[in-house]
Every structure is written in structure tokens, then in C-alpha cells.
Amino acid sequence: MDTVTRPEDKGGGTVEARLADLGVELPIVPAAIGSFELGAIDGGTLILSGQGPLMENGELAKGKVGETVTVEDAYVHARRTGLVLISAMRTVLGDLDHVRRIVRIFGMVNATPDFSDHPKVIDGCSDLMHQVFAERGRHARCAIGVGSLPGGISVEIEATVAISPGREPSA
């Protein structure tokens, strides 16, 4: 893992400075594989489309958790998905400091029918959001298991984000 939460991290400074301090490099957001937007802004809310685990080598992590993917590897996949979500926030908003709060994370785990540790997997994304956004990164969450995901990816996560006033699209 490339970050550690420190007790002294209370959310001061810019989000970009925090990313640099944590040694986190954001990936380039992959192109959509369907007819949808990267994110949609309505009022003071940004809803990000689901993203998958883009690994350092540029490939999406695939497999079924509980069969070919361990909980530990899936945690890393969820963390990598969180990095893509943060990169998507930057792309849509232009500046990560427009993020007022991560409101909700919805995580789907491509898992075997008997797998039951979905929360441990999605913690990879949740932990990252708290590390990067400090208290603004605490959020509501849903973690579920599904029989399959697009392209056989191991994890897909979407996010709802409260944003600064004035970031709404102009009429």
C-alpha cells in the first residue's frame, strides 16, 4: 500500500498537497465503455459513474473474489478503484478542493455465492477516501456481492460527492 493514515491528519492544506504528501499518483480515468457520463452534477451533488480497478500496469483487475481473488487482493483492487474515482472527481470538477464531502460509496464485489466479506473488500476504497479527504472523506456506504461485473472486473464502485457552491453546470 502506498499510504498510511496519521493521527495528525485533520484535513488541513489542499487535497493535491495531501495526495503528494501521501505519495499517491492518480491514474488517468479510462474512457467510458457505454453510453454514459463520467459524472453528473445536480445542484451541489456530483454523482460519479461506477469505475473499476485500474492497476499500475494500465490493466483492469479481473476475477471472482472467493475463487481466483483473495480478500487482500480485492482490498487493493477497491483502493485502486478509489484512485480512479478521485481522478474522475478532478476531471469533472477541475479542482479536488471543490469536494466538500464524500457522501456515499456504493461498492459491488464480483464474488462467489458463499462469499460474505464484501465490507472488508470495499474498505480499500473507504480507507483511501478518509486518508485523502480526512474527515470530509467519511461517508455512508453500501457493499454488496454480485454474480458478475462488466469485463469480469473484480470490483466496481460509484460515489456521491457534495461539492462547493458554484460548481453546478451553468444554465
C-alpha positions as CSV (number, residue, x, y, z in Angstrom):
1,M,0.0,0.0,0.0
2,D,1.2,3.5,-0.7
3,T,-0.4,5.5,2.1
4,V,-0.6,5.5,5.9
5,T,-3.2,7.3,8.0
6,R,-1.5,9.5,10.6
7,P,-3.3,10.7,13.7
8,E,-2.2,14.3,12.9
9,D,-4.0,14.3,9.6
10,K,-7.0,16.6,10.3
11,G,-7.7,17.8,6.7
12,G,-5.5,20.9,6.5
13,G,-4.0,22.0,3.2
14,T,-5.2,21.3,-0.3
15,V,-6.2,17.9,-1.4
16,E,-3.5,17.9,-4.1
17,A,-0.9,18.6,-1.3
18,R,-2.3,15.7,0.7
19,L,-2.0,13.4,-2.3
20,A,1.6,14.4,-2.7
21,D,2.3,14.0,1.0
22,L,0.8,10.5,0.9
23,G,2.8,9.6,-2.3
24,V,-0.4,9.0,-4.2
25,E,-0.4,9.4,-8.0
26,L,-3.8,9.4,-9.7
27,P,-4.3,7.3,-12.8
28,I,-5.9,8.7,-16.0
29,V,-9.6,8.0,-16.0
30,P,-10.4,5.2,-18.6
31,A,-12.8,6.0,-21.4
32,A,-16.4,5.0,-20.8
33,I,-17.4,1.6,-22.1
34,G,-21.0,2.6,-22.7
35,S,-23.4,5.5,-23.3
36,F,-23.0,7.4,-20.0
37,E,-21.2,10.4,-18.5
38,L,-18.2,10.1,-16.2
39,G,-20.2,12.1,-13.7
40,A,-23.3,14.2,-13.4
41,I,-23.7,17.3,-11.3
42,D,-27.1,18.2,-10.0
43,G,-27.2,21.2,-7.6
44,G,-24.5,20.7,-5.1
45,T,-24.0,17.0,-5.8
46,L,-21.7,15.1,-8.1
47,I,-22.7,11.5,-8.8
48,L,-19.8,9.6,-10.3
49,S,-20.4,6.6,-12.6
50,G,-19.1,3.2,-11.5
51,Q,-15.4,2.6,-12.0
52,G,-13.2,-0.5,-11.9
53,P,-9.8,-1.4,-10.5
54,L,-7.3,0.2,-12.9
55,M,-3.9,-1.3,-11.8
56,E,-0.5,0.3,-12.2
57,N,0.2,-1.6,-15.4
58,G,-2.9,0.0,-17.0
59,E,-5.0,-3.1,-17.0
60,L,-8.2,-3.7,-15.1
61,A,-8.0,-6.3,-12.3
62,K,-10.3,-9.2,-13.1
63,G,-11.6,-12.3,-11.2
64,K,-14.1,-13.6,-8.8
65,V,-13.4,-12.8,-5.1
66,G,-13.6,-16.0,-3.1
67,E,-12.4,-18.1,-6.0
68,T,-9.5,-16.5,-8.0
69,V,-9.1,-13.3,-6.0
70,T,-8.3,-13.1,-2.3
71,V,-9.9,-10.6,0.1
72,E,-6.5,-8.9,0.5
73,D,-6.0,-8.6,-3.3
74,A,-9.6,-7.4,-3.7
75,Y,-9.0,-4.7,-1.0
76,V,-6.1,-3.4,-3.2
77,H,-8.5,-3.5,-6.2
78,A,-11.0,-1.4,-4.3
79,R,-8.3,1.0,-3.3
80,R,-7.2,1.3,-7.0
81,T,-10.8,1.9,-7.9
82,G,-10.9,4.7,-5.3
83,L,-7.9,6.3,-7.1
84,V,-9.9,6.2,-10.4
85,L,-12.9,7.8,-8.6
86,I,-10.7,10.6,-7.2
87,S,-9.2,11.2,-10.7
88,A,-12.7,11.3,-12.1
89,M,-13.6,14.0,-9.4
90,R,-10.6,16.0,-10.6
91,T,-11.6,15.6,-14.2
92,V,-15.2,16.7,-13.7
93,L,-14.6,19.5,-11.1
94,G,-11.2,20.7,-12.3
95,D,-10.0,21.0,-8.7
96,L,-10.3,18.5,-5.9
97,D,-10.7,21.3,-3.3
98,H,-14.3,21.7,-4.7
99,V,-15.1,18.4,-2.9
100,R,-16.9,19.3,0.3
101,R,-17.6,15.7,1.4
102,I,-17.7,12.2,0.1
103,V,-21.3,11.4,0.8
104,R,-21.7,7.8,-0.2
105,I,-19.8,5.0,-1.7
106,F,-21.6,2.1,-3.4
107,G,-19.3,-0.9,-3.9
108,M,-20.0,-4.1,-5.8
109,V,-17.8,-7.1,-5.4
110,N,-17.7,-9.8,-8.1
111,A,-17.9,-12.7,-5.7
112,T,-18.8,-16.4,-5.3
113,P,-22.3,-17.1,-3.8
114,D,-20.8,-18.1,-0.4
115,F,-18.5,-15.1,-0.1
116,S,-19.5,-12.8,2.8
117,D,-16.6,-10.3,3.4
118,H,-17.8,-7.6,1.0
119,P,-17.2,-4.8,3.6
120,K,-13.6,-5.9,4.0
121,V,-13.1,-5.5,0.2
122,I,-14.8,-2.1,-0.1
123,D,-12.8,-0.9,2.9
124,G,-10.0,-0.4,0.4
125,C,-11.8,2.5,-1.2
126,S,-13.3,3.8,2.1
127,D,-9.9,3.9,3.8
128,L,-8.4,5.7,0.8
129,M,-11.2,8.4,0.9
130,H,-10.5,9.0,4.6
131,Q,-6.8,9.2,4.0
132,V,-7.1,11.7,1.1
133,F,-10.0,13.8,2.3
134,A,-9.6,13.4,6.1
135,E,-12.9,14.0,7.9
136,R,-14.5,15.1,4.6
137,G,-13.8,11.5,3.3
138,R,-16.1,9.8,5.9
139,H,-19.2,8.6,4.1
140,A,-22.2,6.3,4.1
141,R,-21.7,3.1,2.2
142,C,-23.1,0.0,0.7
143,A,-21.0,-3.1,-0.1
144,I,-22.7,-5.9,-2.0
145,G,-21.8,-9.1,-3.8
146,V,-22.8,-9.7,-7.4
147,G,-22.6,-12.6,-9.8
148,S,-20.6,-10.7,-12.4
149,L,-19.3,-7.3,-13.4
150,P,-18.5,-5.8,-16.8
151,G,-15.5,-7.3,-18.4
152,G,-15.1,-9.7,-15.5
153,I,-13.6,-7.0,-13.2
154,S,-13.4,-7.9,-9.5
155,V,-14.8,-4.6,-8.1
156,E,-16.9,-1.7,-9.3
157,I,-17.6,1.3,-7.2
158,E,-19.6,4.5,-7.7
159,A,-19.6,7.6,-5.5
160,T,-21.9,10.5,-4.5
161,V,-20.0,13.7,-3.6
162,A,-21.1,17.0,-2.1
163,I,-19.4,19.9,-4.0
164,S,-18.7,23.6,-3.4
165,P,-21.4,26.1,-4.5
166,G,-20.7,27.5,-7.9
167,R,-19.6,24.1,-9.4
168,E,-23.0,23.4,-10.7
169,P,-23.3,23.5,-14.5
170,S,-24.4,26.8,-15.9
171,A,-28.0,27.0,-17.3
